[in-house]
Amino acid sequence: PLFIRIVGSLKTTSTFKSRKVDLRNKAYGPGAPAPVYVLNGREEGYVPFYEAYPADVAAGKRPRG
């Protein structure tokens, strides 16, 4: 699964790489500080994360659109 989170800015390292650890620590889901989107397919694009998403992925289901 691919996730995206739209934020105003990202912290970077001294070599201008994004600080992915900070984003990973914020996690994803209903309590995430910014909306998270999940890839529903190449043609459908991204859909908002929903509570049952992890269970759907574990069951081999495609994300709801």
Phi and psi restraints in degrees (value plus and minus 20) as a CYANA .aco file:
   2 LEU   PHI    -132.7   -92.7
   2 LEU   PSI     114.6   154.6
   3 PHE   PHI    -137.5   -97.5
   3 PHE   PSI     127.6   167.6
   4 ILE   PHI    -153.0  -113.0
   4 ILE   PSI     128.4   168.4
   5 ARG   PHI    -153.5  -113.5
   5 ARG   PSI     106.5   146.5
   6 ILE   PHI    -112.8   -72.8
   6 ILE   PSI     100.3   140.3
   7 VAL   PHI    -149.2  -109.2
   7 VAL   PSI     141.6   181.6
   8 GLY   PHI     -90.0   -50.0
   8 GLY   PSI     -57.6   -17.6
   9 SER   PHI    -178.6  -138.6
   9 SER   PSI     141.9   181.9
  10 LEU   PHI    -140.9  -100.9
  10 LEU   PSI     121.8   161.8
  11 LYS   PHI     -94.6   -54.6
  11 LYS   PSI     125.4   165.4
  12 THR   PHI    -146.3  -106.3
  12 THR   PSI     141.6   181.6
  13 THR   PHI    -102.8   -62.8
  13 THR   PSI     159.2   199.2
  14 SER   PHI     -86.3   -46.3
  14 SER   PSI     -37.2     2.8
  15 THR   PHI    -123.7   -83.7
  15 THR   PSI      -1.1    38.9
  16 PHE   PHI      46.3    86.3
  16 PHE   PSI       5.4    45.4
  17 LYS   PHI    -109.6   -69.6
  17 LYS   PSI     126.1   166.1
  18 SER   PHI     -92.8   -52.8
  18 SER   PSI     126.7   166.7
  19 ARG   PHI    -105.4   -65.4
  19 ARG   PSI      64.1   104.1
  20 LYS   PHI     -88.0   -48.0
  20 LYS   PSI     -46.7    -6.7
  21 VAL   PHI     -80.7   -40.7
  21 VAL   PSI     -61.2   -21.2
  22 ASP   PHI     -81.2   -41.2
  22 ASP   PSI     -63.3   -23.3
  23 LEU   PHI     -85.6   -45.6
  23 LEU   PSI     -61.1   -21.1
  24 ARG   PHI     -83.5   -43.5
  24 ARG   PSI     -58.5   -18.5
  25 ASN   PHI     -87.9   -47.9
  25 ASN   PSI     -47.4    -7.4
  26 LYS   PHI     -94.4   -54.4
  26 LYS   PSI     -39.2     0.8
  27 ALA   PHI      44.3    84.3
  27 ALA   PSI    -182.4  -142.4
  28 TYR   PHI    -163.3  -123.3
  28 TYR   PSI     147.4   187.4
  29 GLY   PHI     103.3   143.3
  29 GLY   PSI    -191.1  -151.1
  30 PRO   PHI     -79.5   -39.5
  30 PRO   PSI     -50.8   -10.8
  31 GLY   PHI    -112.1   -72.1
  31 GLY   PSI     -14.2    25.8
  32 ALA   PHI     -85.1   -45.1
  32 ALA   PSI     125.6   165.6
  33 PRO   PHI     -88.4   -48.4
  33 PRO   PSI     -42.8    -2.8
  34 ALA   PHI    -152.0  -112.0
  34 ALA   PSI     132.6   172.6
  35 PRO   PHI     -78.1   -38.1
  35 PRO   PSI     121.5   161.5
  36 VAL   PHI    -137.3   -97.3
  36 VAL   PSI     119.2   159.2
  37 TYR   PHI    -139.9   -99.9
  37 TYR   PSI     127.6   167.6
  38 VAL   PHI    -139.7   -99.7
  38 VAL   PSI     126.4   166.4
  39 LEU   PHI     -94.6   -54.6
  39 LEU   PSI     105.7   145.7
  40 ASN   PHI    -119.7   -79.7
  40 ASN   PSI     -26.0    14.0
  41 GLY   PHI     121.9   161.9
  41 GLY   PSI     142.0   182.0
  42 ARG   PHI     -82.1   -42.1
  42 ARG   PSI     -60.5   -20.5
  43 GLU   PHI    -101.0   -61.0
  43 GLU   PSI     -54.5   -14.5
  44 GLU   PHI    -101.5   -61.5
  44 GLU   PSI     -49.7    -9.7
  45 GLY   PHI      62.4   102.4
  45 GLY   PSI    -172.9  -132.9
  46 TYR   PHI    -115.4   -75.4
  46 TYR   PSI     125.8   165.8
  47 VAL   PHI    -145.0  -105.0
  47 VAL   PSI     134.1   174.1
  48 PRO   PHI     -81.7   -41.7
  48 PRO   PSI     122.4   162.4
  49 PHE   PHI     -80.0   -40.0
  49 PHE   PSI     119.7   159.7
  50 TYR   PHI    -149.3  -109.3
  50 TYR   PSI     138.0   178.0
  51 GLU   PHI     -77.5   -37.5
  51 GLU   PSI     -56.3   -16.3
  52 ALA   PHI    -105.3   -65.3
  52 ALA   PSI     -17.8    22.2
  53 TYR   PHI     -75.4   -35.4
  53 TYR   PSI     -70.4   -30.4
  54 PRO   PHI     -77.8   -37.8
  54 PRO   PSI     -59.9   -19.9
  55 ALA   PHI     -88.0   -48.0
  55 ALA   PSI     -58.4   -18.4
  56 ASP   PHI     -82.5   -42.5
  56 ASP   PSI     -63.2   -23.2
  57 VAL   PHI     -83.9   -43.9
  57 VAL   PSI     -64.3   -24.3
  58 ALA   PHI     -82.0   -42.0
  58 ALA   PSI     -51.8   -11.8
  59 ALA   PHI    -105.6   -65.6
  59 ALA   PSI     -20.2    19.8
  60 GLY   PHI      59.9    99.9
  60 GLY   PSI      -4.1    35.9
  61 LYS   PHI    -107.6   -67.6
  61 LYS   PSI     134.9   174.9
  62 ARG   PHI    -102.0   -62.0
  62 ARG   PSI     125.0   165.0
  63 PRO   PHI     -78.1   -38.1
  63 PRO   PSI     127.5   167.5
  64 ARG   PHI     -92.7   -52.7
  64 ARG   PSI     125.4   165.4
